[in-house]
């Protein structure tokens, strides 16, 4: 039995393509792994605050020196990090906003990339502590960007995942969704075909 953590980040709800991809992933994964446990964190419905002085204080100050805001920020970060630590499989649904990931997803990453918890510094450089986990990234893109200079999602997320020790990362892109003609249908069909393979 594995634990699967789903991170939703689309600001859209009913018409969100990345959310459609997530639901397809869940349905197919459950069919192949019926005993696995799922948890979903929706960063649009329950956004995570951006990195601020309170979170930095919560991380860096000893317990007796934290104020109430710093303690609350630390407890929130601990909750998010504990969810990630408990997961065997991480699924991030990330629409492309202005060539990159949503700021809500970046804020979540800022809470869970923590020295001494998800990575550590060594004499030979940083070392990820989340080895043995798998990650899937489901993207929805209006244009076609994979492998191009305009793709600031995949290179960034691969680097971030590798930094915390997750090197088994699969990207599934639904591209060309705003190009009209057959591009949208082709992009969705290709993404759904890849989803059926990974489950």
Buried (B, 14 or more C-beta within 10 A) or exposed (E): EBBBBBBBBBEEEEEBBBBBBBEBBBEBBBEEBEEBEBEBBBBBEEBBBEBEEBBEBBBEBEEEEBEEBBBBBBEBBBEBBEBBBEBBBBBBBBBBBEBBBBBBBBBBBBBBBBEEBBBEEEEEEBEBBBEEBBBBBBBBBBBBBEEEEBBBBBEBBBEBBEBBBBBEBBBBBBBBBEBEEEBBEBBBEBBBEBBEEEB
